[in-house]
Amino acid sequence: MIIRYAEILLSYVEALVESGDWQNPDVLLYLNKIRNRAGMPNVNTAVYNTAEKMRELYRRERKVELAFEGTRLFDIRRWKIGEESSERARDGCYQS
C-alpha cells in the first residue's frame, strides 16, 4: 500500500483538530501547503475560526485531495457520518 505525503499531512491536521489543538500553527501551515500545491489560495481564517469549521475544512480537503484513492469509505466510518453521507447521495446533492 502506498501512502501519499498529502495523506500524512491531512492525518496530522485531523489529529491536531480532534485533540482540541485546532489553533496549532501546524494546522494552517500544512493545509495551506496542500492547497498551494494545487494552486488554491490559503485558508480563509475569517471563515474557519472555530474547531467545528476547521473540522469541516480538513474533511472536505481530505475528500478532494484523496478522491479516487479508496480512502473515503474508511473516513466515513471513522467519522461516523455514514447516515449523513448516504442522505446527501440519495438526494442527489452530494457537495459537502
DRENVOSE-529061 format. One record per residue (C-alpha): residue number from 0; residue in one letter; chain; x, y, z. Coordinates in steps of 0.02 Angstrom, whole numbers. Last residue first. Layout:
NUM; A; A; X; Y; Z
...
END
This chain:
95; S; A; -1004; 941; 60
94; Q; A; -1075; 925; -116
93; Y; A; -1176; 764; -130
92; C; A; -1341; 843; -180
91; G; A; -1427; 699; -267
90; D; A; -1548; 663; -125
89; R; A; -1481; 486; -107
88; A; A; -1300; 546; -102
87; R; A; -1341; 677; 28
86; E; A; -1437; 552; 134
85; S; A; -1296; 424; 116
84; S; A; -1168; 549; 182
83; E; A; -1272; 596; 335
82; E; A; -1305; 414; 376
81; G; A; -1124; 368; 356
80; I; A; -1054; 511; 459
79; K; A; -968; 406; 593
78; W; A; -801; 498; 573
77; R; A; -704; 335; 563
76; R; A; -835; 252; 452
75; I; A; -845; 398; 331
74; D; A; -656; 411; 326
73; F; A; -638; 224; 291
72; L; A; -763; 237; 149
71; R; A; -671; 387; 77
70; T; A; -499; 306; 72
69; G; A; -506; 216; -95
68; E; A; -388; 328; -193
67; F; A; -518; 400; -313
66; A; A; -527; 565; -218
65; L; A; -386; 587; -93
64; E; A; -363; 775; -111
63; V; A; -549; 812; -128
62; K; A; -613; 708; 18
61; R; A; -465; 756; 127
60; E; A; -491; 941; 92
59; R; A; -676; 923; 134
58; R; A; -635; 837; 299
57; Y; A; -500; 965; 335
56; L; A; -623; 1108; 310
55; E; A; -770; 1039; 410
54; R; A; -654; 1001; 556
53; M; A; -587; 1180; 544
52; K; A; -766; 1246; 549
51; E; A; -804; 1141; 703
50; A; A; -644; 1194; 792
49; T; A; -682; 1377; 760
48; N; A; -606; 1513; 652
47; Y; A; -625; 1445; 476
46; V; A; -716; 1592; 397
45; A; A; -601; 1735; 449
44; T; A; -453; 1615; 437
43; N; A; -476; 1599; 248
42; V; A; -363; 1452; 207
41; N; A; -230; 1497; 80
40; P; A; -273; 1509; -104
39; M; A; -278; 1358; -222
38; G; A; -145; 1315; -349
37; A; A; -143; 1129; -308
36; R; A; 24; 1142; -217
35; N; A; -47; 1295; -129
34; R; A; -191; 1194; -55
33; I; A; -79; 1057; 14
32; K; A; 45; 1181; 87
31; N; A; -100; 1287; 154
30; L; A; -172; 1139; 248
29; Y; A; 1; 1102; 317
28; L; A; 35; 1277; 383
27; L; A; -144; 1307; 440
26; V; A; -145; 1156; 555
25; D; A; 39; 1174; 601
24; P; A; 4; 1341; 685
23; N; A; -94; 1250; 823
22; Q; A; -265; 1330; 838
21; W; A; -354; 1163; 815
20; D; A; -270; 1089; 970
19; G; A; -429; 1006; 1033
18; S; A; -369; 827; 1005
17; E; A; -483; 813; 854
16; V; A; -404; 965; 772
15; L; A; -225; 907; 800
14; A; A; -259; 728; 745
13; E; A; -350; 788; 589
12; V; A; -204; 901; 543
11; Y; A; -85; 753; 563
10; S; A; -197; 644; 455
9; L; A; -203; 781; 323
8; L; A; -13; 792; 323
7; I; A; 6; 603; 306
6; E; A; -124; 598; 168
5; A; A; -34; 737; 74
4; Y; A; 129; 635; 86
3; R; A; 45; 494; -7
2; I; A; 29; 321; 68
1; I; A; 63; 172; -45
0; M; A; 0; 0; 0
END
